């Protein structure tokens, strides 16, 4: 199912790019504030991280655009037991595919699916680090939605997004755990034009 979803996204992007008015490439980066939601009621604390990647901004017409991205994202959560903090560090290569509505003044609203591919996973308590990648699923599926602003004259912009995980990240567990997090950042579109 995830393979088919990815294939449909690639085919859609290819078809839309061929019909697009113009395409911009760019860079993005910023702050992550992520957590892990568990369906058994156990709550974790938010863990800060970063995101850094490439974006393609494809104008369909004056008001609508598609924005595929390739983003390295440090995620996870943390919790404290008896005064000792443990950090769950999950690093993903995320591929969001955002559909955008663009206003004339540079503001834009966005929403779309995201596939995440697990790169690293470890649990860190004090100086002790344990690799937990075998306990985690290698692919994560979710949706993102948010808003942004680009300065049309410069191509620089800001972006705020909430990513909601829809698939469990646990490989061998009866507990369904999903990634959830906010991303705040900056981006730059090369040779940007409206």
PyMOL commands that set and color helices and strands:
alter all, ss='L'
color gray80, all
select helices_A, chain A and resi 2-19+133-135
alter helices_A, ss='H'
color red, helices_A
select strands_A, chain A and resi 22-38+47-59+64-81+84-102+107-125+128-131+139-150+156-165+177-189
alter strands_A, ss='S'
color yellow, strands_A
deselect
rebuild
show_as cartoon
